[in-house]
Amino acid sequence: MGLDQWAYKTKNKFSRPVDFHDEVNQAQEKEDGEIVEIMYWRKHPNLHGWMEQLYFSKGGEADSFNCRPVELTREDLNELASDIIDGKLPSTSGFFFGESDGTEFDGDLRFIKEAIQSIDEGYTVFYDSWW
């Protein structure tokens, strides 16, 4: 058990920037609805806390930020990169979340680079998690 986190890319466009899990499931059922994992994190709660703040700023209304996808735009990713570099990811804790310890830094920045490139290639990029 614990915090599992993913970033995906797809050519699909979603109806809103958050809470489009049903649309993800529908896309996966279509031949042309491929969803590709571009990053996986295990127990990186500070990143999760940052994504949770983004989720609510984009209109998310769930009581719990769990299994709630959130679209990542180029602007979001640039802000995330800045916050990572400046050490401004929010300290986040939760049951079985583990701890962010700084070893994620290089992987996080590689993810951002790949995600921005994917957006430039016409993909939608989104984050999802399960705990």
Stockholm file with secondary structure:
# STOCKHOLM 1.0

chainA/1-131         MGLDQWAYKTKNKFSRPVDFHDEVNQAQEKEDGEIVEIMYWRKHPNLHGWMEQLYFSKGGEADSFNCRPVELTREDLNELASDIIDGKLPSTSGFFFGESDGTEFDGDLRFIKEAIQSIDEGYTVFYDSWW
#=GR chainA/1-131 SS CCCEEEEEEESCCCSSSBCCHHHHHHHHHSTTCCEEEEEEEESCHHHHHHHHHHHHHTTCCCSSCSSCCEEECHHHHHHHHHHHHTTCCCCCCCTTCCCCCSTTHHHHHHHHHHHHHHHHTTCEEEEEEEC
#=GC SS_cons         CCCEEEEEEESCCCSSSBCCHHHHHHHHHSTTCCEEEEEEEESCHHHHHHHHHHHHHTTCCCSSCSSCCEEECHHHHHHHHHHHHTTCCCCCCCTTCCCCCSTTHHHHHHHHHHHHHHHHTTCEEEEEEEC
//
